[in-house]
Amino acid sequence: MVKYEIAAVVAEFNYDITQMMLELATAEAKNRDCEITKVVAVPGVFDMPLVIKKLLQKGEYDAIITLGAVIEGATDHDQIVAQHASRKIADLALEYDTPVALGITGPGMTRLDAHRRVKNAKSAVEAAIKMCDRLKEI
């Protein structure tokens, strides 16, 4: 029996990195007797909040994880993307009383840094599961 059903919202931008993150997240969920039952791809991290909101409105998932890599460019664009997306994601978790775990790496990292941080996807699954457990205790 599956302990929790989790949806994953995954950025297509930096696909090589985010697909590795999804594979690790899927394995981590399985190791913890949970399952990622829905995967939704979005163009980039900035596009995640709308899809997260739609998933939360359905009420079919115990938690949602976000997977993305915001890599530094020549401008401060990465800072803006990460800041605004993470803020809205946190707001949605509060609005819908459902854990939405941040598995987004960056900003201010190189592509090499992003490859080194793919394991953060496992941490997002762990955080989602722990939050589900904690909310049951309240």
Secondary structure, DSSP 8 states (H G I E B T S, - for coil): --S-EEEEEEESTTHHHHHHHHHHHHHHHHHTT-EEEEEEEESSGGGHHHHHHHHHHHT--SEEEEEEEEE--SSSHHHHHHHHHHHHHHHHHHHHT--EEEEEEEEEE-HHHHHHTTTHHHHHHHHHHHHHHHHHH-
